[in-house]
Amino acid sequence: MVLGLVVFQSAYAVPLRNGLGGPAGYGELSQIPNDDQSSNQLNLPFSVNFFGGSYSHFFVNNNGNISFGNALGTFTPQPFPNSSLPVIAPFWADVDTRNQPGGGAVYVAAPNQDTVVVTWNNVGYYSGHNDKLNDFQMTLVNRADTGAGNFDIEFRYNRLEWTTGDASGGSGGIGGTPAQAGYDAGNQTNFFVLPGSFSNDILNLANTSNVSQEAPGLWTMAIRNGTTSDGSSPDAPLLPDIVNDDGFQFNFDVQLGTPVFIDPEVAVGYEYRVNSGPNILRALFPVIAGDTDGYQIYGLDDILLGTAMPGQWFEFGANGVNGFKLLGIDAGAGLDPANTQAFVTGLEFTGAGRVSMTQDPIVTDTGGTVPEPTSMMLLAAGALASLAGRRRRGARA
């Protein structure tokens, strides 16, 4: 989608974390209103292992990012990977907070020993413009419960109206060299860039998510064992590239005989579908407290293939399958839909190569829904017990 000069903003973008104290509820000012400046070196309440570098201090940079080791004043984003400076950037662009009131401010908060929140609250763009404003936030969450130095990165976009400052070739906040979002390990190797970076489509981050369609503007990334959560174990599952009308979208490379663990949000069932790449040979599903009676596995044609017991591999045969449906996750198990490791699935494939696949959650509504015909047939067969379920693309329970 090419946005041109159109401001593309979700009316239902995810709200920022608030109630953090300070003058605006986002903590304390990290720096006075400025252009291209940074905070002093700040303490992290926990250490992070960011691609082999251990960090317990950071800088908040006015231009939509934080950095480790040194401050960063560069106002035009440089494509990752670009330097020896580790950077986490929810929206790297030429932020200008000098035009008060209405030019916004940058705040930092540590509400507890496991959380750091940095907020760019209604910030304008260079030079001194506040006719368009961006409102976004970055949170670092200590995940030492999964391993020393492990942490999660969360970006929240509540309002995105401009992409570019005047000195980066922009006009009216659009055009030129638009913003970049993601992270760079500073080792010329490891980096991640969010969709739309370096184009006007980056405004669409406020309308999309890799968590849920019901939380537009929310993006999460997991750093495990010093690197991107790579699907090598249930503690380091692959996260979706994006969640949209096609469900949870994953794209990754697989090796024969090597399992990959993928991690969407929680529902009462899922439809797994390989769009391209080798078939699924077998699958491993988690053990959930209070839900030990197994999961019903159906083909995409709704024919029952068997029952998969939690913690045991379910085999699909030598040729594998290009998709299947899982039903029978007990809604009474009380899984938290916001927990990104609540239902980690292990998959092995019939060959090696690039896999592109989706995972479409099957959810229930508490208000009493009318099941789709296939679900009604399964209910008649007793397969769903008390679940009145229906599929809803990109949604969660």
N, C-alpha and C positions, 0 to 999 in steps of 0.2 A: 504494500500500500504506500503510495506517495502522498504525503500530506500537504506539500506545498506550504502555503501560508495559513492553512487551517489549523486552529488550536484543537487538538484531539485530547479530550480529557474525560475520564469516567466520572459520572455523577455518583457512583457507588464505590469509589476507590477505598482501599483499606485505610482505616484511621491509624494515625501514628500513636505509638506508646506515649502516654501522658501521665500526669500525676507524679512526676519525678522531682518536684520541687522547683525552686528558682522562680524568676519573674514571669515565665510563660508556661510553667509546668513541665519543661523539658530539661531541667537541671540548671547548671550555672553557665554563664557565657564562657565559651572557650577562648574568645578573643573579642576585642572591641570591633565595631563596624569598620571594614577595611576592604581593600582589593588586593588579592594575591598573597595575603599573609597567612600565618599559621599560629597555632598555640605554642606555648612552651612545651617541653617534653612532659608528658603526663604518665602517671603510673597505671598499669593494668592491675586489677585486683587478683589476677591469675596469669600464669605464663601460658603462651601458645606456641605450638610447634608448627610453624608455617613453612612447609617444604624444606625442612632441615634446619631452619633458623629458629632459635628459641628467643622469644621476645616477651618482656614484661613492662615495656614502655612504648609509647606511641605519640605521634603528633596528629592533631586535627588540622587539616588544611582547608582554607576557606573555599577552595575550588572543588568541593564535592567529593573529597576523599580523605582517608587517613594513610599514614605511612609509618614504617618502622625504620629506626636508625637515624633518619634525618627528615627535616621538613621538606615539603614539595610546594613550590610556588608557581610551577608551570601552569599557564591558564588555558592554552590550547591542548586538548588531550592528544597524547601520543599513543599510537596503536600498540597494544600488548603483543609480545613482550618487548620492552623498550629500554630497560636500564637495569642497574644493579640495586635499585631501590624497591623494596617490597611495598606494594600499594594495594589497598582495598578501596574500591571506588563505587559507591552507589550511583553517582552522577558527576563524572569529571567533566567540568565545563567552567567557563569564566564567570564565576559567581561574584557579584558585587553587592555588598551590604551597606554601602556608604550613604545611600539615599534614604534617610529616615525622615518621617515615619514611612512605613510601607516597604522598606528595602530588606526587611527580615534580619535574622541573626542566626548564629551557629552556637548550639548548646551541647554540653556533655554531661552525662550523669552515670553514676554507678549505684543503682538502686539496691544492689546486694553484692556479695563477694563473687558471684558467678555471672554477672551481667554488666556490660558497658553499653550505653546508648548514646549515639551522636546524632543530632537533629539539625538539619538545615531548614529552618522554619520560615516559609514564605520568603525565599531569597530571590532577589532580582539579578540582573545580568549587566555586564560591562557595556557601556560606561554610565553607571549611575541610573540605569533604567529600572522602574518598578511597575511598568504597565502590564507586564506578564510576570507571574511568580511561580516558583517551584517549591513544593513542600514535601520533603523526603527524609528518610531516617535509616541509619545503619545500627544494628545490634550485634554484638559479639556475645556468645553464650558459652560458658565453660562446660565442656563435656568430658571432664576428667573421669567421669563414671564409666566411660568407654575406653579409657586409656590416657596416660599422661600427656598433656599438651593438646589433646583433641578439643575442637571447638566448632560451633556452628556460626555461620554468618547469615544474617537476615537483613534484607532490604525491604523497606516499606515506602511505597509511593502514593501519597495522598492527593497530590496535585502536580501536574507537569504541563507547563504552558510554553516554555521556551527551551531551545536547544543550544544556542550559540551566542557568544558575546560579540560586540562590534569588532574587537581586535582579532577575532578568529574568522573574520570574513562574513559575519552574520549581519542581517538587516532586520530590525524589529524583532530580534531574538530567534530568527530562523535562518537556515542556509549556512553557507561557509563550511566550517568543519564542526559538525554537531558533536554532542557529548558522547562519552564512552562510559559503560557500566560493566563492572566485573572485578577481577583481581589479577595481580601480576606478582609472582613469587620473587621477581628480581634476579632470577637465575638464567634468563633467556630461554627457558624450557617450559616451565609450568605457568599456565595462565588460563583464565576463563572470561569470556566476553558474553554479556547478555544480548538477546536478540534486539535488533534495531540500532545498535551502537554505530556511530558515524553516519547516521541517516536521520531524517525527521521522524522515522518510525520509532525512535527511542521514546517518544512521547507515549507510545502505546504500552510502555511498561506499567503505567497506571491502570491499564485495562486488562492485563494478562497476568499469568502466575504460573509457577511450577509447583504450586501447592494445591490449589483448588479454584475452580471457576467461581466459587462462592466467596473468594477472597481476592478480588482483582487488586493488583498492586503489591502483592506479597510474594517475595522470592527468597528461597532459602538454599544454602549451600553448606555442605558438611566437610570439614577437614579432619581426616582420621590418619593417625600414624604419620603425621607430617606431610600428607599429600591429599589430593582430592579423594573423597569417598568413591572408591573404584569398583565396588561390587564384589570384592574379594571375600567378604565374610558378612554375617548378619550385623556386625557392629560397624561395617563400612559399606552400606548398601548404595547402589546407584540411585540417584534421585531423578525424577522426570526432567526432560529438557523443557517441557511446557505442558500445561494442562489446558485443553480447549474442547471443542465440540467432538473431537475424535477420541476423547479420553486422555489417559496419561500417556504421553509420547516419550519413548526411549529410543536412542540410537547408540549402539555400542558394538565393539568387536568381541568376538568369542573365539575360544580355542576348544578343540574337540576334547571332551573329558574334563573340562574345567568349569565348575559352576559359577554362575553370576547371580548376585543377589540384588533384586530391584525393590524399591520401597515407595509405594504411593501412599495416599491417605487411606483411612480405614472405612470400610463399608460392611454390609452383611454378605457380600459376594463380589466376584470379579469375573469379567470376561477378558481373557488374554488372547491377543491376536497378533500373529507375525505377518507384517505387511511385505517384508522382503528379507531374505536370508534363510539359513537352515531351519528345519523344523525343531520343535521342542521335544527332546528325548525323554526327559523326566523332570519332576518338580518337587521341591521341598517346601513345606509350609510350617509356620511357627506353632509352638505350643502356647496356647493362651489359657491363663488360669480361669477355671470355671467353664471351659469350652473344650471338652476332651472326647466328644463323641464322634469326631472326624468331620470331614468336609465331603460333600457330594460333588463329584467331578463329572461334567457333561461335555460331550462334543459340541461343536458349534451348531450341529443339527439337532441339539437338545436330547440326544440319546445318552442315557446314563452309562458312564464308563467304569464307575466303581466308587469306592469310598477311600479317601486319602486320610491316613491317620497323622495327626500333628507330629512333627519331628521325624517322619519317615518318608523316604523318597517314593513318589508315585510314578510308576513306569508307564509310558505310552506305547511301548513296542519299538521294534528296531527301526521302523520308518518314521517314528515320531508323529506329531500333529502340528498343523499350522495355527492351532488355537484351541482353547477350551474354556469352559465356564466352571467356576467354583462357587458353590452355594453352601449355606449352613454355618456361616460365622454367626455365633450367638450374639444378638444385640444386647442381651443381658449381661454379657461379659464386661460391659462398661468401658470399652476401649476409648481412649481420648483421641478424637479425630485430628487434633493439632499435634499429636505425637508422631514425629516423622519416622519413628522406628517401631511402630505398633504392629505392623503386619508385613514383615520382610519375607519375600519369596525368593527361594533359590531355584535357578533354572539351568539345566544342561541341554545342549543342542546336538543334533545329529552330525554336525560338521563344523568347520571353522569358517570365519568370515564376518562380514558386517551384518548386524541385525538391526532392523527398524521395526519396532513393535509398539502396540498400544495396550493399555490396561484400562478397561471401562468399568467403573465401579457399579455395583448393583446395590441400591439403597432402599430403605423403607421410610415411609412417612408416618408419623405418629397420629396424624389426623384421620387415618383410615382411607387407604387408597384402593383403587380398582386395579388388580394386577393385569399385566399384559396376557394375551392368550397363552403363551408358552408357560408363564408362571402359573396361570390358572390350572393348566394341565398338570404341572408338577404338584400343585397343592392337592389336586384330586388323588394323585398317587401317594400322597403323604410325605413327599420329599422335603417340603419346606416347613412342615409342622406348623408352628404358629406364625411364620413370617409371611406377611402379605407384601411381596416385593415387586419392584419394577426397576428397570434400568433407566438411569439418567446420566447422560454423557457428562463427564467432567465434574460430577457432584460428589458429595460425601455424606456419610450417615450423620 
